[in-house]
Amino acid sequence: MSNATNIPNQHAIVIGGSMAGLLAARVLSDHFARVTIVERDRLPIAPEFRHGTPQARHVHVLMQQGQRILGQLFPGLIQELEAHGAVYTDVTNDMLWLNPAGWTPRHVSGLEMLCASRTLIEWGVRQRLMNIQNVSVCSETDVQGLLTSEDKAMVTGVQIQPRSQAGAAKGATQMMHADLVIDTSGRNSKMPQWLTALGYQPPPESIVNAHLGYASRVYEPPTDFHGQWKAFYIQSAPPDHPRGGLIFPMEGGKWLVSTIGSGASKPPTDEAGFEAFIRSLRSPLFAQTLQKAKPLSPVYGFGSASNQWRHYERLAERPDRLVIMGDALCAFNPVYGQGMTIAALEAMKLGASLTEMQQRGLTGVTRMLQRKLGKLVAGPWSMATGEDCRYLNVEGVKLGRTTRIMHWYMDRIMALTTHDEEAHTLFTQVIHMVKPPTSLFHPHILWRALWGRRVSTQMQGPRREAMLNV
């Protein structure tokens, strides 16, 4: 048993050292004397791939809202990432974007996005965090379960077990006590099993699976490439066109190319199949751009792309002093690029809640914060799962009347963005979580989407491509 609760806000534990855990630890450092991240991997000193984040080999988007929060939590970080080769892009001007309705216009909006590998971004955050005196990492260590008070009503820490150099758990378990435990251990979180072992009900789960898969490869751009763009996005347009692709600038002057498809249209990882998939995309410009590019890596695949929400906010009974965040709470289909930004928003919600509770202590933090986090992810969840309903083989959700109406309206919004710069900017701001989705229903946008002029679909083929500033 721990008596840590007699000394408020002395120690907080974060399970998992990925982006959600790092950002949570940064916020906790303002409220606790000590913060310890318990991570099963060996965290690399340099920006290198680690096995605990297999998704890091694929394109990750740091949306502008997430970028703003990272800059707020770590002043100077964005500039430091840029110095290490990250590329700034004006999303509406520097990206060729073929959406389901056609090509979007190229125009300066000031909506900037930092393009870099997930590995570099995470490394930059981790380096900054390790410079904070009261934050430490207990790496190559497994969390085996929770410590609680005698009545199991309050979490008081975790049981940990160091790993051997071979990667397997080794030695006896140890007790690490804390005033607050945050679980950010990802999709494979064992929290439901740990709660069950304590006599609690596990959270109900919602899973929406469109059976999407990814394949990615790093390229060196052609030496004679003089395109007037920095990124190239062919958005999938299910159900008829379930394939998409993205050329994304990254550090070192390289391109990270990610492809996506659903069901039988998943991109293969063998070289011939990968290249054939690229040639099958809706625009031949994508394959033509890569014809002279030099492959620098194998083709890497990734298939865990379902939406998964564990509804901890619905639990009637749960131990206090325990908060679940990041993918351990709600994991999204990566195609929408929401993960890192939602993790940043959750961290800010954590900080605001701890500030609110400063006078009365941590009692009740679990119930209050899980409800707030549930409300935070509800909007992005509805948008992601609603769009996934467009795929023919989607499981876990029904295409109801409300979703059909939303698809109908969003189709008109997408069509509007192909010729209306204001609508294109607004839609991009919503995607980057700078403005709420309700902005798309403002009367002047709604009117133009429903009754404004239409662009002929004939302009969305080769004739329109010939007019692009590429």
VEXLUMZA-146032 format. One record per residue (C-alpha): x, y, z; residue number from 1. Coordinates in steps of 0.1 Angstrom, whole numbers. Example, Ala and Ser with C-alpha at 12.3 -4.5 7.8 and 13.67 -1.06 7.14 Angstrom:
c1, c2, c3, resi
123, -45, 78, 1 .
137, -11, 71, 2 .
END
This chain:
c1, c2, c3, resi
0, 0, 0, 1 .
11, 35, -7, 2 .
8, 66, 15, 3 .
16, 89, -15, 4 .
-19, 103, -14, 5 .
-11, 120, 20, 6 .
12, 144, 0, 7 .
-8, 158, -28, 8 .
6, 162, -63, 9 .
40, 146, -56, 10 .
43, 120, -83, 11 .
25, 112, -116, 12 .
31, 82, -138, 13 .
25, 80, -175, 14 .
23, 46, -191, 15 .
37, 48, -227, 16 .
62, 72, -242, 17 .
47, 79, -276, 18 .
33, 113, -286, 19 .
3, 112, -263, 20 .
24, 102, -233, 21 .
51, 128, -240, 22 .
25, 156, -243, 23 .
7, 144, -211, 24 .
40, 143, -193, 25 .
48, 179, -203, 26 .
15, 191, -189, 27 .
19, 171, -157, 28 .
53, 186, -151, 29 .
35, 219, -143, 30 .
14, 202, -116, 31 .
35, 175, -100, 32 .
69, 174, -82, 33 .
79, 144, -103, 34 .
67, 128, -135, 35 .
78, 94, -146, 36 .
71, 79, -181, 37 .
72, 41, -181, 38 .
80, 28, -216, 39 .
86, -7, -228, 40 .
109, 3, -256, 41 .
144, 16, -255, 42 .
140, 52, -265, 43 .
166, 62, -292, 44 .
188, 92, -287, 45 .
186, 101, -324, 46 .
155, 104, -345, 47 .
153, 67, -353, 48 .
124, 42, -359, 49 .
113, 21, -328, 50 .
92, -10, -328, 51 .
66, 4, -305, 52 .
54, 28, -332, 53 .
51, 8, -364, 54 .
29, 35, -379, 55 .
58, 59, -378, 56 .
70, 47, -412, 57 .
39, 62, -428, 58 .
29, 98, -435, 59 .
19, 117, -403, 60 .
2, 151, -405, 61 .
8, 176, -377, 62 .
-23, 197, -382, 63 .
-20, 234, -376, 64 .
-39, 232, -343, 65 .
-15, 205, -331, 66 .
14, 226, -343, 67 .
2, 256, -323, 68 .
-1, 235, -291, 69 .
33, 220, -295, 70 .
47, 255, -300, 71 .
29, 266, -268, 72 .
41, 236, -247, 73 .
77, 237, -261, 74 .
86, 273, -272, 75 .
110, 271, -301, 76 .
103, 235, -310, 77 .
88, 242, -344, 78 .
118, 263, -354, 79 .
141, 236, -342, 80 .
123, 209, -362, 81 .
126, 232, -393, 82 .
163, 235, -386, 83 .
165, 197, -387, 84 .
149, 197, -422, 85 .
111, 198, -416, 86 .
94, 216, -444, 87 .
68, 244, -440, 88 .
39, 243, -466, 89 .
10, 265, -472, 90 .
-17, 238, -473, 91 .
-38, 255, -500, 92 .
-10, 268, -521, 93 .
19, 242, -519, 94 .
-2, 210, -522, 95 .
-17, 194, -553, 96 .
-50, 180, -539, 97 .
-74, 159, -559, 98 .
-104, 155, -537, 99 .
-134, 133, -546, 100 .
-150, 161, -566, 101 .
-118, 173, -584, 102 .
-87, 194, -581, 103 .
-87, 221, -554, 104 .
-75, 256, -564, 105 .
-40, 268, -556, 106 .
-40, 300, -535, 107 .
-21, 315, -506, 108 .
-41, 312, -473, 109 .
-14, 314, -446, 110 .
-26, 280, -433, 111 .
8, 265, -428, 112 .
16, 229, -420, 113 .
50, 215, -408, 114 .
59, 184, -429, 115 .
83, 159, -413, 116 .
85, 123, -404, 117 .
67, 111, -373, 118 .
101, 100, -361, 119 .
116, 135, -362, 120 .
86, 151, -346, 121 .
85, 126, -317, 122 .
122, 129, -312, 123 .
120, 167, -311, 124 .
93, 166, -284, 125 .
111, 139, -264, 126 .
144, 159, -264, 127 .
127, 190, -252, 128 .
108, 170, -225, 129 .
140, 154, -212, 130 .
153, 189, -205, 131 .
126, 194, -179, 132 .
141, 187, -145, 133 .
112, 169, -129, 134 .
105, 145, -158, 135 .
122, 111, -161, 136 .
118, 80, -183, 137 .
119, 44, -170, 138 .
125, 27, -204, 139 .
126, -10, -213, 140 .
101, -16, -186, 141 .
67, -33, -187, 142 .
37, -23, -166, 143 .
21, -54, -153, 144 .
-9, -39, -134, 145 .
-23, -13, -111, 146 .
-17, -6, -74, 147 .
-48, 5, -55, 148 .
-60, 14, -20, 149 .
-74, -15, 1, 150 .
-110, -9, -11, 151 .
-98, -6, -47, 152 .
-115, 27, -51, 153 .
-83, 46, -59, 154 .
-52, 39, -80, 155 .
-20, 45, -61, 156 .
6, 34, -87, 157 .
16, 6, -110, 158 .
35, -27, -109, 159 .
65, -26, -132, 160 .
89, -52, -145, 161 .
122, -44, -162, 162 .
129, -60, -196, 163 .
161, -79, -205, 164 .
183, -68, -234, 165 .
166, -95, -255, 166 .
133, -77, -250, 167 .
116, -102, -226, 168 .
104, -93, -191, 169 .
130, -102, -165, 170 .
131, -102, -128, 171 .
105, -97, -100, 172 .
79, -70, -103, 173 .
84, -38, -85, 174 .
59, -12, -71, 175 .
60, 24, -83, 176 .
36, 46, -63, 177 .
20, 78, -76, 178 .
-8, 103, -69, 179 .
-21, 100, -105, 180 .
-16, 74, -133, 181 .
-22, 82, -170, 182 .
-25, 54, -195, 183 .
-13, 64, -230, 184 .
-1, 29, -240, 185 .
-20, 29, -273, 186 .
-44, 6, -291, 187 .
-30, -24, -273, 188 .
-36, -10, -238, 189 .
-42, -36, -212, 190 .
-63, -13, -190, 191 .
-96, -32, -197, 192 .
-80, -64, -184, 193 .
-65, -46, -154, 194 .
-98, -31, -144, 195 .
-114, -66, -148, 196 .
-88, -80, -125, 197 .
-97, -54, -99, 198 .
-134, -64, -101, 199 .
-146, -35, -123, 200 .
-164, -38, -156, 201 .
-143, -31, -187, 202 .
-154, -2, -208, 203 .
-178, -8, -237, 204 .
-161, -4, -271, 205 .
-171, 10, -304, 206 .
-151, -3, -334, 207 .
-156, 9, -369, 208 .
-134, -9, -394, 209 .
-133, 0, -431, 210 .
-104, -26, -436, 211 .
-80, 0, -448, 212 .
-43, -8, -453, 213 .
-12, 13, -460, 214 .
21, 9, -478, 215 .
48, 35, -477, 216 .
83, 41, -491, 217 .
109, 68, -490, 218 .
122, 83, -522, 219 .
148, 108, -534, 220 .
132, 133, -556, 221 .
144, 135, -593, 222 .
174, 158, -597, 223 .
155, 177, -625, 224 .
123, 181, -605, 225 .
111, 217, -606, 226 .
74, 213, -596, 227 .
57, 243, -581, 228 .
44, 222, -552, 229 .
57, 206, -521, 230 .
31, 179, -514, 231 .
7, 159, -536, 232 .
-25, 143, -523, 233 .
-48, 120, -542, 234 .
-77, 115, -518, 235 .
-96, 83, -520, 236 .
-132, 86, -532, 237 .
-151, 55, -520, 238 .
-170, 35, -529, 239 .
-160, 38, -565, 240 .
-124, 49, -560, 241 .
-111, 34, -526, 242 .
-74, 41, -534, 243 .
-54, 71, -525, 244 .
-18, 83, -523, 245 .
3, 111, -508, 246 .
37, 125, -516, 247 .
49, 142, -485, 248 .
82, 162, -480, 249 .
103, 152, -451, 250 .
137, 160, -436, 251 .
168, 154, -457, 252 .
151, 167, -489, 253 .
133, 133, -493, 254 .
98, 123, -502, 255 .
77, 100, -480, 256 .
52, 83, -503, 257 .
22, 66, -486, 258 .
-6, 48, -504, 259 .
-39, 36, -490, 260 .
-67, 13, -500, 261 .
-96, -8, -486, 262 .
-103, -45, -488, 263 .
-92, -60, -520, 264 .
-77, -26, -530, 265 .
-52, -25, -501, 266 .
-18, -15, -515, 267 .
7, -45, -517, 268 .
42, -43, -502, 269 .
61, -60, -530, 270 .
78, -36, -553, 271 .
60, -46, -585, 272 .
26, -45, -568, 273 .
34, -12, -551, 274 .
43, 5, -584, 275 .
12, -10, -601, 276 .
-9, 4, -573, 277 .
6, 39, -578, 278 .
-2, 37, -615, 279 .
-38, 28, -607, 280 .
-46, 60, -588, 281 .
-71, 85, -602, 282 .
-45, 108, -617, 283 .
-15, 97, -638, 284 .
4, 127, -625, 285 .
12, 108, -593, 286 .
29, 79, -611, 287 .
46, 102, -636, 288 .
61, 123, -607, 289 .
77, 92, -592, 290 .
90, 77, -625, 291 .
124, 93, -621, 292 .
124, 93, -582, 293 .
149, 70, -566, 294 .
136, 45, -540, 295 .
156, 47, -507, 296 .
137, 22, -485, 297 .
118, -10, -487, 298 .
80, -8, -490, 299 .
65, -10, -455, 300 .
29, -20, -448, 301 .
5, -12, -420, 302 .
-29, -27, -414, 303 .
-42, -16, -380, 304 .
-64, 12, -393, 305 .
-97, 7, -376, 306 .
-114, 33, -354, 307 .
-116, 21, -318, 308 .
-132, 40, -289, 309 .
-131, 26, -254, 310 .
-159, 44, -236, 311 .
-144, 50, -202, 312 .
-167, 80, -198, 313 .
-197, 56, -196, 314 .
-184, 35, -167, 315 .
-206, 38, -137, 316 .
-179, 26, -114, 317 .
-141, 30, -118, 318 .
-111, 37, -96, 319 .
-102, 73, -90, 320 .
-68, 88, -98, 321 .
-66, 70, -132, 322 .
-70, 87, -166, 323 .
-69, 71, -200, 324 .
-58, 92, -230, 325 .
-45, 90, -266, 326 .
-51, 58, -286, 327 .
-57, 39, -254, 328 .
-89, 59, -252, 329 .
-98, 66, -288, 330 .
-78, 55, -319, 331 .
-87, 68, -353, 332 .
-83, 56, -388, 333 .
-49, 73, -396, 334 .
-60, 84, -430, 335 .
-76, 115, -415, 336 .
-44, 126, -398, 337 .
-61, 134, -365, 338 .
-40, 114, -340, 339 .
-12, 138, -330, 340 .
-34, 168, -329, 341 .
-61, 151, -308, 342 .
-33, 140, -284, 343 .
-22, 176, -281, 344 .
-58, 187, -274, 345 .
-62, 160, -248, 346 .
-30, 172, -231, 347 .
-44, 207, -229, 348 .
-76, 194, -215, 349 .
-56, 175, -188, 350 .
-37, 207, -179, 351 .
-69, 228, -177, 352 .
-86, 202, -155, 353 .
-57, 200, -131, 354 .
-56, 237, -128, 355 .
-93, 237, -120, 356 .
-88, 211, -93, 357 .
-58, 228, -78, 358 .
-77, 241, -47, 359 .
-96, 209, -39, 360 .
-71, 182, -48, 361 .
-73, 152, -71, 362 .
-103, 134, -57, 363 .
-128, 129, -86, 364 .
-103, 137, -113, 365 .
-111, 104, -132, 366 .
-148, 110, -135, 367 .
-145, 146, -145, 368 .
-116, 143, -169, 369 .
-129, 111, -187, 370 .
-162, 129, -194, 371 .
-144, 159, -208, 372 .
-121, 137, -230, 373 .
-151, 118, -242, 374 .
-167, 150, -254, 375 .
-135, 161, -270, 376 .
-131, 130, -291, 377 .
-168, 127, -300, 378 .
-167, 152, -328, 379 .
-136, 138, -346, 380 .
-150, 103, -341, 381 .
-183, 112, -359, 382 .
-164, 128, -388, 383 .
-140, 99, -392, 384 .
-165, 71, -388, 385 .
-190, 89, -410, 386 .
-166, 91, -438, 387 .
-155, 55, -433, 388 .
-192, 46, -440, 389 .
-185, 53, -476, 390 .
-164, 22, -480, 391 .
-184, -9, -491, 392 .
-170, -33, -466, 393 .
-171, -11, -435, 394 .
-180, -30, -403, 395 .
-193, -17, -369, 396 .
-216, 11, -382, 397 .
-248, 14, -402, 398 .
-253, 39, -430, 399 .
-283, 56, -415, 400 .
-304, 85, -428, 401 .
-284, 111, -409, 402 .
-251, 98, -423, 403 .
-266, 98, -458, 404 .
-277, 134, -455, 405 .
-242, 144, -442, 406 .
-226, 126, -471, 407 .
-249, 144, -495, 408 .
-240, 178, -480, 409 .
-203, 171, -477, 410 .
-202, 161, -514, 411 .
-215, 195, -522, 412 .
-189, 211, -499, 413 .
-162, 192, -517, 414 .
-175, 203, -550, 415 .
-176, 239, -538, 416 .
-139, 237, -527, 417 .
-128, 229, -563, 418 .
-137, 264, -575, 419 .
-143, 286, -544, 420 .
-111, 297, -526, 421 .
-129, 309, -495, 422 .
-147, 275, -491, 423 .
-114, 257, -498, 424 .
-97, 277, -470, 425 .
-125, 271, -446, 426 .
-127, 234, -453, 427 .
-89, 231, -447, 428 .
-92, 251, -414, 429 .
-119, 226, -403, 430 .
-97, 197, -412, 431 .
-68, 212, -393, 432 .
-91, 218, -363, 433 .
-86, 255, -364, 434 .
-123, 260, -368, 435 .
-152, 237, -357, 436 .
-171, 216, -382, 437 .
-202, 238, -376, 438 .
-184, 265, -397, 439 .
-193, 245, -428, 440 .
-229, 252, -420, 441 .
-226, 290, -419, 442 .
-255, 304, -440, 443 .
-232, 319, -467, 444 .
-213, 287, -471, 445 .
-245, 266, -470, 446 .
-261, 287, -496, 447 .
-232, 285, -520, 448 .
-228, 247, -515, 449 .
-265, 240, -522, 450 .
-273, 266, -549, 451 .
-240, 281, -561, 452 .
-227, 274, -596, 453 .
-214, 240, -604, 454 .
-181, 231, -621, 455 .
-184, 207, -650, 456 .
-170, 172, -642, 457 .
-153, 174, -676, 458 .
-129, 199, -660, 459 .
-118, 173, -635, 460 .
-100, 150, -659, 461 .
-69, 155, -681, 462 .
-81, 189, -694, 463 .
-81, 202, -658, 464 .
-48, 185, -650, 465 .
-32, 203, -679, 466 .
-42, 236, -664, 467 .
-26, 229, -630, 468 .
5, 248, -620, 469 .
26, 216, -615, 470 .
END
